[in-house]
Amino acid sequence: MNNQLTTTSYGTVYFHHRTKQLVQWIPEGAFALIEHKDIDEMAALALISKNIKGVLNYEPSMSGDYPSLGTIRLLEHGVPVYDVDDPDKVKQVLHQGHIIGITGSKLWLKEEEQHMFLSSLTPYTYQNILSKLKQAQANLTSRLQKFVENTLSNAFIELPEILTSIPIPKLATDMRNRHVVVVTRGSGYMADLMALQNYIREMQPVLIGVDGGADAILECGMKPDVICGDMDSISHYALCSGAEIVVHAYKNGRAPGMEVVQKLGLCAHLFPCFGTSEDAAHLLAYEAGARLIVSVGSHTHMLDFLEKGRKGMASTLLVRFKLGGKLLDAKGIHHLFPSKLNSRISSARSYLDALLY
């Protein structure tokens, strides 16, 4: 046993079934234990920002259903990723803060000087990632067909709502005839927001952060005017930044974000609106009379929505139709002003580009 454990990597482990919740409190340098099929890029970047030691996943980190990017991003940053082969046993034994050890492809629980074997692991390497990407490429046509069918069928259902004027809460922030920048935590959002800094300094637009998009605004040295969303991926620091808070309420009347706001002793407006929180923020700006709406980090295509766990994009399609020429999508604008950092292309990303393009 001692010989087996000489190359074991030790650390504490913390679990949450929602990765976006785990990253808000997991200590730096710990192992993250998640239950996240097809780790998306935003979740991976959030885990990387916490300097985690490794990722253990009860679900397939890459299923091959579509080319998810999260596992690639983690490996690019030196974070090992493992699928747990016996999740039932691990769930029964492991608790928050337990010390675990990983030896090759084996998971151990360390208690004092004893080591209990918990499960074998499936580690991810660039070689098996490439195999998953090839599998995903073979599945793309059927996934696209199902995605489009879902989008169109739901668009017909939601069409009556988008045709009418949507009542909005009365805000102190005046958006009439002003530029509005809506920041969502989508692929490349931080780089795109940085690329817009000169525009923001010159035009002084209203800044709306969609959940964690508010944190991005603060990280860039600016302050959000409005925060809109269900408050499931935003820091308490951002919520307390002084911005007006608009809680997105869903069709069935649920507004889970209101409880989060009230626990902090803050006030918020309620905005019942169909679609995603991103859709709600765009509609809020539109109905408030914005002259131009600049969307940063928006979700615009199938892979974006599959990474969010959505099977279609009906609401977003309808919102974009309604906003028309008032909407300017800044997604990917940082590629027009490449830095040395974002011009580096990893071998894993090259695999993906070769497969998809």
C-alpha atoms as a printed R data frame, in Angstrom:
    type eleno elety resid chain resno       x      y       z
1   ATOM     1    CA   MET     A     1   0.000  0.000   0.000
2   ATOM     2    CA   ASN     A     2   2.773  2.462   0.910
3   ATOM     3    CA   ASN     A     3   4.446  1.944  -2.459
4   ATOM     4    CA   GLN     A     4   1.152  2.579  -4.193
5   ATOM     5    CA   LEU     A     5   0.634  5.873  -2.463
6   ATOM     6    CA   THR     A     6   4.056  7.436  -2.967
7   ATOM     7    CA   THR     A     7   2.823  9.362  -6.020
8   ATOM     8    CA   THR     A     8  -0.614 10.145  -4.626
9   ATOM     9    CA   SER     A     9  -1.942 13.687  -4.961
10  ATOM    10    CA   TYR     A    10  -3.717 14.714  -1.741
11  ATOM    11    CA   GLY     A    11  -6.203 17.460  -1.011
12  ATOM    12    CA   THR     A    12  -9.526 18.347   0.537
13  ATOM    13    CA   VAL     A    13 -12.657 17.813  -1.542
14  ATOM    14    CA   TYR     A    14 -15.874 19.836  -1.736
15  ATOM    15    CA   PHE     A    15 -19.101 18.987  -3.539
16  ATOM    16    CA   HIS     A    16 -22.175 20.697  -4.927
17  ATOM    17    CA   HIS     A    17 -24.516 19.402  -7.606
18  ATOM    18    CA   ARG     A    18 -24.531 22.878  -9.218
19  ATOM    19    CA   THR     A    19 -21.050 23.907 -10.295
20  ATOM    20    CA   LYS     A    20 -21.939 27.606 -10.374
21  ATOM    21    CA   GLN     A    21 -22.821 27.386  -6.686
22  ATOM    22    CA   LEU     A    22 -19.708 25.423  -5.745
23  ATOM    23    CA   VAL     A    23 -17.310 27.973  -7.256
24  ATOM    24    CA   GLN     A    24 -18.703 30.688  -5.006
25  ATOM    25    CA   TRP     A    25 -17.356 29.101  -1.828
26  ATOM    26    CA   ILE     A    26 -14.910 26.280  -2.578
27  ATOM    27    CA   PRO     A    27 -11.496 26.992  -0.992
28  ATOM    28    CA   GLU     A    28  -8.579 27.541  -3.338
29  ATOM    29    CA   GLY     A    29  -6.375 24.503  -3.856
30  ATOM    30    CA   ALA     A    30  -9.152 21.965  -3.130
31  ATOM    31    CA   PHE     A    31 -10.544 19.227  -5.338
32  ATOM    32    CA   ALA     A    32 -13.929 20.085  -6.865
33  ATOM    33    CA   LEU     A    33 -16.441 17.225  -6.873
34  ATOM    34    CA   ILE     A    34 -19.272 18.007  -9.283
35  ATOM    35    CA   GLU     A    35 -22.263 16.421 -10.990
36  ATOM    36    CA   HIS     A    36 -22.029 18.150 -14.347
37  ATOM    37    CA   LYS     A    37 -22.533 16.340 -17.630
38  ATOM    38    CA   ASP     A    38 -20.519 17.976 -20.445
39  ATOM    39    CA   ILE     A    39 -18.682 20.637 -18.439
40  ATOM    40    CA   ASP     A    40 -19.287 23.968 -20.154
41  ATOM    41    CA   GLU     A    41 -16.610 26.560 -20.799
42  ATOM    42    CA   MET     A    42 -17.931 29.135 -18.304
43  ATOM    43    CA   ALA     A    43 -18.034 26.573 -15.500
44  ATOM    44    CA   ALA     A    44 -14.481 25.507 -16.339
45  ATOM    45    CA   LEU     A    45 -13.178 29.083 -16.283
46  ATOM    46    CA   ALA     A    46 -14.867 29.689 -12.927
47  ATOM    47    CA   LEU     A    47 -13.212 26.559 -11.497
48  ATOM    48    CA   ILE     A    48  -9.859 27.615 -12.917
49  ATOM    49    CA   SER     A    49 -10.187 31.014 -11.232
50  ATOM    50    CA   LYS     A    50 -10.365 29.226  -7.856
51  ATOM    51    CA   ASN     A    51  -7.010 27.488  -8.471
52  ATOM    52    CA   ILE     A    52  -8.549 24.096  -7.826
53  ATOM    53    CA   LYS     A    53  -6.319 21.041  -7.661
54  ATOM    54    CA   GLY     A    54  -8.489 18.841  -9.847
55  ATOM    55    CA   VAL     A    55 -12.058 18.026 -10.904
56  ATOM    56    CA   LEU     A    56 -13.916 14.833 -10.046
57  ATOM    57    CA   ASN     A    57 -17.217 14.345 -11.856
58  ATOM    58    CA   TYR     A    58 -20.099 11.982 -11.124
59  ATOM    59    CA   GLU     A    59 -21.301 12.581 -14.700
60  ATOM    60    CA   PRO     A    60 -19.367 12.261 -17.984
61  ATOM    61    CA   SER     A    61 -17.289 15.418 -18.282
62  ATOM    62    CA   MET     A    62 -17.423 14.926 -22.052
63  ATOM    63    CA   SER     A    63 -20.216 12.665 -23.267
64  ATOM    64    CA   GLY     A    64 -19.537 13.047 -26.982
65  ATOM    65    CA   ASP     A    65 -23.083 14.322 -27.562
66  ATOM    66    CA   TYR     A    66 -21.709 17.674 -28.697
67  ATOM    67    CA   PRO     A    67 -18.282 19.381 -28.577
68  ATOM    68    CA   SER     A    68 -18.335 20.802 -25.045
69  ATOM    69    CA   LEU     A    69 -15.282 22.914 -24.239
70  ATOM    70    CA   GLY     A    70 -15.006 22.865 -20.454
71  ATOM    71    CA   THR     A    71 -12.793 19.804 -20.082
72  ATOM    72    CA   ILE     A    72 -10.434 21.152 -22.739
73  ATOM    73    CA   ARG     A    73 -10.137 24.472 -20.920
74  ATOM    74    CA   LEU     A    74  -9.366 22.745 -17.617
75  ATOM    75    CA   LEU     A    75  -6.596 20.627 -19.123
76  ATOM    76    CA   GLU     A    76  -5.152 23.671 -20.886
77  ATOM    77    CA   HIS     A    77  -4.698 25.253 -17.449
78  ATOM    78    CA   GLY     A    78  -3.129 22.170 -15.917
79  ATOM    79    CA   VAL     A    79  -6.240 21.063 -14.008
80  ATOM    80    CA   PRO     A    80  -6.722 17.263 -14.192
81  ATOM    81    CA   VAL     A    81 -10.256 16.006 -14.826
82  ATOM    82    CA   TYR     A    82 -11.584 12.591 -13.788
83  ATOM    83    CA   ASP     A    83 -14.933 10.840 -14.167
84  ATOM    84    CA   VAL     A    84 -15.832  8.797 -11.066
85  ATOM    85    CA   ASP     A    85 -16.536  5.202 -12.091
86  ATOM    86    CA   ASP     A    86 -18.481  4.257  -8.927
87  ATOM    87    CA   PRO     A    87 -20.420  7.395  -7.949
88  ATOM    88    CA   ASP     A    88 -22.896  5.578  -5.676
89  ATOM    89    CA   LYS     A    89 -20.173  4.389  -3.315
90  ATOM    90    CA   VAL     A    90 -18.390  7.745  -3.315
91  ATOM    91    CA   LYS     A    91 -21.635  9.610  -2.520
92  ATOM    92    CA   GLN     A    92 -22.201  7.382   0.501
93  ATOM    93    CA   VAL     A    93 -18.733  7.908   1.956
94  ATOM    94    CA   LEU     A    94 -17.371 11.339   1.050
95  ATOM    95    CA   HIS     A    95 -18.312 14.475   2.966
96  ATOM    96    CA   GLN     A    96 -17.339 18.134   2.601
97  ATOM    97    CA   GLY     A    97 -13.705 18.752   3.508
98  ATOM    98    CA   HIS     A    98 -12.638 15.089   3.533
99  ATOM    99    CA   ILE     A    99  -9.034 14.507   2.515
100 ATOM   100    CA   ILE     A   100  -8.743 12.391  -0.607
101 ATOM   101    CA   GLY     A   101  -5.856 11.001  -2.583
102 ATOM   102    CA   ILE     A   102  -5.605 10.209  -6.276
103 ATOM   103    CA   THR     A   103  -3.119  7.626  -7.422
104 ATOM   104    CA   GLY     A   104  -3.104  7.282 -11.182
105 ATOM   105    CA   SER     A   105  -6.695  6.301 -11.861
106 ATOM   106    CA   LYS     A   106  -7.700  5.371  -8.304
107 ATOM   107    CA   LEU     A   107  -9.519  7.461  -5.686
108 ATOM   108    CA   TRP     A   108  -8.767  7.029  -1.978
109 ATOM   109    CA   LEU     A   109 -10.191  8.468   1.232
110 ATOM   110    CA   LYS     A   110  -7.484  9.386   3.740
111 ATOM   111    CA   GLU     A   111  -8.413  9.112   7.417
112 ATOM   112    CA   GLU     A   112  -5.481  9.559   9.777
113 ATOM   113    CA   GLU     A   113  -2.975  6.961   8.547
114 ATOM   114    CA   GLN     A   114  -5.581  4.768   6.856
115 ATOM   115    CA   HIS     A   115  -6.502  4.813   3.174
116 ATOM   116    CA   MET     A   116  -9.860  3.522   1.955
117 ATOM   117    CA   PHE     A   117 -10.237  2.735  -1.727
118 ATOM   118    CA   LEU     A   118 -13.382  4.433  -3.069
119 ATOM   119    CA   SER     A   119 -13.478  4.105  -6.840
120 ATOM   120    CA   SER     A   120 -11.534  3.789 -10.018
121 ATOM   121    CA   LEU     A   121 -11.376  6.959 -12.108
122 ATOM   122    CA   THR     A   122 -11.411  7.736 -15.825
123 ATOM   123    CA   PRO     A   123  -8.850 10.490 -16.426
124 ATOM   124    CA   TYR     A   124  -9.114 12.813 -19.421
125 ATOM   125    CA   THR     A   125  -6.189 13.234 -21.778
126 ATOM   126    CA   TYR     A   126  -5.923 15.087 -25.066
127 ATOM   127    CA   GLN     A   127  -6.079 11.723 -26.798
128 ATOM   128    CA   ASN     A   128  -9.455 10.678 -25.390
129 ATOM   129    CA   ILE     A   129 -10.728 14.260 -25.724
130 ATOM   130    CA   LEU     A   130  -9.987 14.051 -29.438
131 ATOM   131    CA   SER     A   131 -11.949 10.802 -29.583
132 ATOM   132    CA   LYS     A   132 -14.912 12.506 -27.860
133 ATOM   133    CA   LEU     A   133 -14.737 15.442 -30.263
134 ATOM   134    CA   LYS     A   134 -14.820 13.102 -33.252
135 ATOM   135    CA   GLN     A   135 -17.854 11.394 -31.720
136 ATOM   136    CA   ALA     A   136 -19.480 14.789 -31.200
137 ATOM   137    CA   GLN     A   137 -18.822 15.748 -34.797
138 ATOM   138    CA   ALA     A   138 -20.640 12.616 -35.941
139 ATOM   139    CA   ASN     A   139 -23.618 13.590 -33.749
140 ATOM   140    CA   LEU     A   140 -23.811 17.243 -34.835
141 ATOM   141    CA   THR     A   141 -26.258 16.802 -37.706
142 ATOM   142    CA   SER     A   142 -28.870 14.982 -35.626
143 ATOM   143    CA   ARG     A   143 -28.382 17.383 -32.708
144 ATOM   144    CA   LEU     A   144 -28.838 20.363 -35.022
145 ATOM   145    CA   GLN     A   145 -32.063 18.937 -36.411
146 ATOM   146    CA   LYS     A   146 -33.515 18.356 -32.926
147 ATOM   147    CA   PHE     A   147 -32.346 21.788 -31.787
148 ATOM   148    CA   VAL     A   148 -33.984 23.581 -34.719
149 ATOM   149    CA   GLU     A   149 -37.213 21.583 -34.354
150 ATOM   150    CA   ASN     A   150 -37.395 22.441 -30.656
151 ATOM   151    CA   THR     A   151 -36.656 26.112 -31.359
152 ATOM   152    CA   LEU     A   152 -39.330 26.466 -34.029
153 ATOM   153    CA   SER     A   153 -42.056 24.579 -32.168
154 ATOM   154    CA   ASN     A   154 -41.543 26.626 -28.997
155 ATOM   155    CA   ALA     A   155 -41.270 29.863 -30.986
156 ATOM   156    CA   PHE     A   156 -44.855 29.404 -32.178
157 ATOM   157    CA   ILE     A   157 -45.978 28.881 -28.584
158 ATOM   158    CA   GLU     A   158 -44.155 31.972 -27.284
159 ATOM   159    CA   LEU     A   159 -44.918 34.216 -30.277
160 ATOM   160    CA   PRO     A   160 -48.044 35.876 -28.756
161 ATOM   161    CA   GLU     A   161 -46.007 37.067 -25.762
162 ATOM   162    CA   ILE     A   162 -43.312 38.712 -27.846
163 ATOM   163    CA   LEU     A   163 -45.883 40.532 -30.013
164 ATOM   164    CA   THR     A   164 -47.270 42.472 -27.071
165 ATOM   165    CA   SER     A   165 -45.613 45.210 -25.049
166 ATOM   166    CA   ILE     A   166 -44.149 43.724 -21.882
167 ATOM   167    CA   PRO     A   167 -44.745 45.725 -18.674
168 ATOM   168    CA   ILE     A   168 -41.468 46.572 -16.969
169 ATOM   169    CA   PRO     A   169 -40.739 47.753 -13.426
170 ATOM   170    CA   LYS     A   170 -40.310 51.478 -12.856
171 ATOM   171    CA   LEU     A   171 -36.572 51.992 -12.513
172 ATOM   172    CA   ALA     A   172 -34.618 54.982 -11.251
173 ATOM   173    CA   THR     A   173 -32.106 54.303 -14.036
174 ATOM   174    CA   ASP     A   174 -33.248 56.171 -17.147
175 ATOM   175    CA   MET     A   175 -32.493 54.306 -20.383
176 ATOM   176    CA   ARG     A   176 -34.562 56.424 -22.761
177 ATOM   177    CA   ASN     A   177 -32.593 57.293 -25.920
178 ATOM   178    CA   ARG     A   178 -29.388 56.009 -24.327
179 ATOM   179    CA   HIS     A   179 -26.963 53.286 -25.266
180 ATOM   180    CA   VAL     A   180 -27.222 50.209 -23.046
181 ATOM   181    CA   VAL     A   181 -24.582 47.497 -22.667
182 ATOM   182    CA   VAL     A   182 -25.914 44.113 -21.497
183 ATOM   183    CA   VAL     A   183 -23.162 41.857 -20.135
184 ATOM   184    CA   THR     A   184 -23.773 38.099 -19.888
185 ATOM   185    CA   ARG     A   185 -21.261 35.457 -18.816
186 ATOM   186    CA   GLY     A   186 -20.997 33.782 -22.210
187 ATOM   187    CA   SER     A   187 -17.974 32.607 -24.164
188 ATOM   188    CA   GLY     A   188 -15.321 35.326 -24.445
189 ATOM   189    CA   TYR     A   189 -17.377 37.817 -22.425
190 ATOM   190    CA   MET     A   190 -14.483 39.269 -20.424
191 ATOM   191    CA   ALA     A   191 -12.241 39.816 -23.440
192 ATOM   192    CA   ASP     A   192 -15.134 41.415 -25.351
193 ATOM   193    CA   LEU     A   193 -15.956 43.725 -22.445
194 ATOM   194    CA   MET     A   194 -12.332 44.807 -22.177
195 ATOM   195    CA   ALA     A   195 -12.285 45.543 -25.920
196 ATOM   196    CA   LEU     A   196 -15.275 47.886 -25.450
197 ATOM   197    CA   GLN     A   197 -13.733 49.991 -22.711
198 ATOM   198    CA   ASN     A   198 -12.960 52.975 -24.957
199 ATOM   199    CA   TYR     A   199 -16.529 52.932 -26.294
200 ATOM   200    CA   ILE     A   200 -17.902 52.764 -22.746
201 ATOM   201    CA   ARG     A   201 -15.724 55.665 -21.563
202 ATOM   202    CA   GLU     A   202 -16.838 57.814 -24.488
203 ATOM   203    CA   MET     A   203 -20.560 56.982 -24.654
204 ATOM   204    CA   GLN     A   204 -21.241 56.386 -20.923
205 ATOM   205    CA   PRO     A   205 -23.921 53.756 -21.635
206 ATOM   206    CA   VAL     A   206 -26.175 52.175 -19.032
207 ATOM   207    CA   LEU     A   207 -24.453 48.979 -17.872
208 ATOM   208    CA   ILE     A   208 -26.677 45.968 -17.172
209 ATOM   209    CA   GLY     A   209 -25.092 42.868 -15.659
210 ATOM   210    CA   VAL     A   210 -26.960 39.614 -16.185
211 ATOM   211    CA   ASP     A   211 -26.220 37.708 -12.966
212 ATOM   212    CA   GLY     A   212 -22.451 37.092 -12.957
213 ATOM   213    CA   GLY     A   213 -22.088 39.640 -15.758
214 ATOM   214    CA   ALA     A   214 -22.252 42.246 -12.987
215 ATOM   215    CA   ASP     A   215 -19.076 40.792 -11.472
216 ATOM   216    CA   ALA     A   216 -17.386 41.080 -14.862
217 ATOM   217    CA   ILE     A   217 -18.292 44.770 -15.036
218 ATOM   218    CA   LEU     A   218 -16.788 45.341 -11.591
219 ATOM   219    CA   GLU     A   219 -13.654 43.369 -12.464
220 ATOM   220    CA   CYS     A   220 -13.113 45.736 -15.392
221 ATOM   221    CA   GLY     A   221 -13.101 48.718 -13.028
222 ATOM   222    CA   MET     A   222 -16.636 49.838 -13.840
223 ATOM   223    CA   LYS     A   223 -19.921 49.735 -11.946
224 ATOM   224    CA   PRO     A   224 -23.178 48.148 -13.088
225 ATOM   225    CA   ASP     A   225 -26.220 50.415 -13.135
226 ATOM   226    CA   VAL     A   226 -28.685 47.524 -13.193
227 ATOM   227    CA   ILE     A   227 -28.416 43.835 -12.292
228 ATOM   228    CA   CYS     A   228 -30.952 41.522 -13.907
229 ATOM   229    CA   GLY     A   229 -31.358 37.789 -13.421
230 ATOM   230    CA   ASP     A   230 -32.241 34.969 -11.064
231 ATOM   231    CA   MET     A   231 -29.157 35.695  -8.913
232 ATOM   232    CA   ASP     A   232 -27.788 32.150  -9.049
233 ATOM   233    CA   SER     A   233 -24.280 33.007 -10.228
234 ATOM   234    CA   ILE     A   234 -23.546 36.463  -8.825
235 ATOM   235    CA   SER     A   235 -21.395 37.402  -5.857
236 ATOM   236    CA   HIS     A   236 -22.767 39.147  -2.796
237 ATOM   237    CA   TYR     A   237 -20.191 41.854  -3.461
238 ATOM   238    CA   ALA     A   238 -21.761 42.633  -6.835
239 ATOM   239    CA   LEU     A   239 -25.292 42.573  -5.413
240 ATOM   240    CA   CYS     A   240 -24.212 45.122  -2.799
241 ATOM   241    CA   SER     A   241 -22.519 47.397  -5.359
242 ATOM   242    CA   GLY     A   242 -25.388 49.887  -5.389
243 ATOM   243    CA   ALA     A   243 -26.906 48.825  -8.704
244 ATOM   244    CA   GLU     A   244 -30.654 48.576  -9.110
245 ATOM   245    CA   ILE     A   245 -31.659 44.936  -8.873
246 ATOM   246    CA   VAL     A   246 -34.257 43.365 -11.150
247 ATOM   247    CA   VAL     A   247 -35.198 39.785 -10.306
248 ATOM   248    CA   HIS     A   248 -36.296 37.706 -13.274
249 ATOM   249    CA   ALA     A   249 -39.552 35.891 -12.516
250 ATOM   250    CA   TYR     A   250 -40.574 32.931 -14.626
251 ATOM   251    CA   LYS     A   251 -43.892 32.018 -16.238
252 ATOM   252    CA   ASN     A   252 -45.042 29.981 -13.263
253 ATOM   253    CA   GLY     A   253 -44.430 32.927 -10.934
254 ATOM   254    CA   ARG     A   254 -41.234 31.559  -9.383
255 ATOM   255    CA   ALA     A   255 -38.598 34.151  -8.609
256 ATOM   256    CA   PRO     A   256 -35.794 32.273  -6.791
257 ATOM   257    CA   GLY     A   257 -33.525 35.287  -6.956
258 ATOM   258    CA   MET     A   258 -35.750 37.333  -4.648
259 ATOM   259    CA   GLU     A   259 -34.832 35.204  -1.644
260 ATOM   260    CA   VAL     A   260 -31.126 35.729  -2.359
261 ATOM   261    CA   VAL     A   261 -31.626 39.495  -2.485
262 ATOM   262    CA   GLN     A   262 -33.784 39.657   0.617
263 ATOM   263    CA   LYS     A   263 -31.287 37.637   2.670
264 ATOM   264    CA   LEU     A   264 -28.820 40.456   2.051
265 ATOM   265    CA   GLY     A   265 -31.359 43.039   3.197
266 ATOM   266    CA   LEU     A   266 -31.597 44.546  -0.279
267 ATOM   267    CA   CYS     A   267 -34.585 45.727  -2.290
268 ATOM   268    CA   ALA     A   268 -35.357 44.536  -5.805
269 ATOM   269    CA   HIS     A   269 -37.845 44.961  -8.630
270 ATOM   270    CA   LEU     A   270 -39.707 41.911  -9.926
271 ATOM   271    CA   PHE     A   271 -39.821 41.405 -13.690
272 ATOM   272    CA   PRO     A   272 -42.054 38.559 -14.917
273 ATOM   273    CA   CYS     A   273 -40.763 37.635 -18.350
274 ATOM   274    CA   PHE     A   274 -40.533 34.546 -20.544
275 ATOM   275    CA   GLY     A   275 -37.190 33.216 -21.721
276 ATOM   276    CA   THR     A   276 -33.770 33.380 -20.111
277 ATOM   277    CA   SER     A   277 -32.455 36.102 -17.810
278 ATOM   278    CA   GLU     A   278 -30.396 37.302 -20.766
279 ATOM   279    CA   ASP     A   279 -33.603 37.654 -22.805
280 ATOM   280    CA   ALA     A   280 -35.226 39.505 -19.904
281 ATOM   281    CA   ALA     A   281 -32.348 42.002 -19.701
282 ATOM   282    CA   HIS     A   282 -32.540 42.723 -23.433
283 ATOM   283    CA   LEU     A   283 -36.310 43.201 -23.274
284 ATOM   284    CA   LEU     A   284 -35.965 45.413 -20.189
285 ATOM   285    CA   ALA     A   285 -33.629 47.754 -22.082
286 ATOM   286    CA   TYR     A   286 -35.826 47.707 -25.189
287 ATOM   287    CA   GLU     A   287 -39.083 48.435 -23.372
288 ATOM   288    CA   ALA     A   288 -37.330 51.156 -21.348
289 ATOM   289    CA   GLY     A   289 -36.623 53.018 -24.599
290 ATOM   290    CA   ALA     A   290 -32.915 52.328 -25.185
291 ATOM   291    CA   ARG     A   291 -31.607 53.756 -28.440
292 ATOM   292    CA   LEU     A   292 -28.969 51.034 -28.918
293 ATOM   293    CA   ILE     A   293 -28.442 47.780 -27.027
294 ATOM   294    CA   VAL     A   294 -24.933 46.323 -27.158
295 ATOM   295    CA   SER     A   295 -24.867 42.680 -26.117
296 ATOM   296    CA   VAL     A   296 -21.662 41.279 -24.606
297 ATOM   297    CA   GLY     A   297 -21.183 37.563 -23.944
298 ATOM   298    CA   SER     A   298 -24.555 36.698 -25.433
299 ATOM   299    CA   HIS     A   299 -25.626 33.167 -26.303
300 ATOM   300    CA   THR     A   300 -26.246 33.087 -30.028
301 ATOM   301    CA   HIS     A   301 -25.850 29.601 -31.483
302 ATOM   302    CA   MET     A   302 -26.559 25.945 -30.823
303 ATOM   303    CA   LEU     A   303 -23.371 25.105 -28.931
304 ATOM   304    CA   ASP     A   304 -23.882 28.118 -26.655
305 ATOM   305    CA   PHE     A   305 -27.313 26.849 -25.683
306 ATOM   306    CA   LEU     A   306 -26.342 23.190 -25.397
307 ATOM   307    CA   GLU     A   307 -23.625 24.270 -22.957
308 ATOM   308    CA   LYS     A   308 -26.351 25.959 -20.883
309 ATOM   309    CA   GLY     A   309 -28.356 22.730 -20.908
310 ATOM   310    CA   ARG     A   310 -31.068 24.166 -23.179
311 ATOM   311    CA   LYS     A   311 -32.525 22.178 -26.079
312 ATOM   312    CA   GLY     A   312 -33.542 25.202 -28.149
313 ATOM   313    CA   MET     A   313 -33.375 28.978 -28.368
314 ATOM   314    CA   ALA     A   314 -36.956 30.006 -29.153
315 ATOM   315    CA   SER     A   315 -37.159 32.909 -26.699
316 ATOM   316    CA   THR     A   316 -33.785 34.334 -27.716
317 ATOM   317    CA   LEU     A   317 -34.676 34.084 -31.406
318 ATOM   318    CA   LEU     A   318 -37.937 35.968 -30.841
319 ATOM   319    CA   VAL     A   319 -36.275 38.621 -28.686
320 ATOM   320    CA   ARG     A   320 -33.681 39.254 -31.377
321 ATOM   321    CA   PHE     A   321 -36.442 39.589 -33.980
322 ATOM   322    CA   LYS     A   322 -38.219 42.114 -31.779
323 ATOM   323    CA   LEU     A   323 -35.144 44.205 -31.003
324 ATOM   324    CA   GLY     A   324 -34.146 44.304 -34.656
325 ATOM   325    CA   GLY     A   325 -31.653 47.033 -35.532
326 ATOM   326    CA   LYS     A   326 -31.489 48.258 -31.946
327 ATOM   327    CA   LEU     A   327 -29.404 45.229 -31.025
328 ATOM   328    CA   LEU     A   328 -25.675 45.171 -31.707
329 ATOM   329    CA   ASP     A   329 -23.940 41.909 -30.835
330 ATOM   330    CA   ALA     A   330 -20.381 42.436 -29.613
331 ATOM   331    CA   LYS     A   331 -19.665 38.721 -29.269
332 ATOM   332    CA   GLY     A   332 -16.156 37.984 -30.493
333 ATOM   333    CA   ILE     A   333 -15.199 41.634 -30.970
334 ATOM   334    CA   HIS     A   334 -11.943 41.051 -29.079
335 ATOM   335    CA   HIS     A   335 -10.742 38.985 -32.045
336 ATOM   336    CA   LEU     A   336 -10.502 42.240 -34.007
337 ATOM   337    CA   PHE     A   337  -7.946 43.481 -31.461
338 ATOM   338    CA   PRO     A   338  -5.974 40.329 -30.667
339 ATOM   339    CA   SER     A   339  -3.520 40.286 -27.784
340 ATOM   340    CA   LYS     A   340  -0.638 37.877 -27.414
341 ATOM   341    CA   LEU     A   341  -2.686 35.991 -24.846
342 ATOM   342    CA   ASN     A   342  -5.841 35.398 -26.865
343 ATOM   343    CA   SER     A   343  -3.886 34.740 -30.073
344 ATOM   344    CA   ARG     A   344  -2.433 31.565 -28.555
345 ATOM   345    CA   ILE     A   345  -4.269 28.499 -29.815
346 ATOM   346    CA   SER     A   346  -3.913 25.318 -27.831
347 ATOM   347    CA   SER     A   347  -3.507 21.935 -29.455
348 ATOM   348    CA   ALA     A   348  -6.902 20.891 -28.089
349 ATOM   349    CA   ARG     A   349  -8.622 23.920 -29.633
350 ATOM   350    CA   SER     A   350  -6.861 23.183 -32.914
351 ATOM   351    CA   TYR     A   351  -8.430 19.720 -32.821
352 ATOM   352    CA   LEU     A   352 -11.844 21.290 -32.353
353 ATOM   353    CA   ASP     A   353 -11.361 23.817 -35.144
354 ATOM   354    CA   ALA     A   354 -10.225 21.089 -37.492
355 ATOM   355    CA   LEU     A   355 -13.267 19.003 -36.685
356 ATOM   356    CA   LEU     A   356 -15.875 21.750 -36.878
357 ATOM   357    CA   TYR     A   357 -14.504 23.971 -39.608
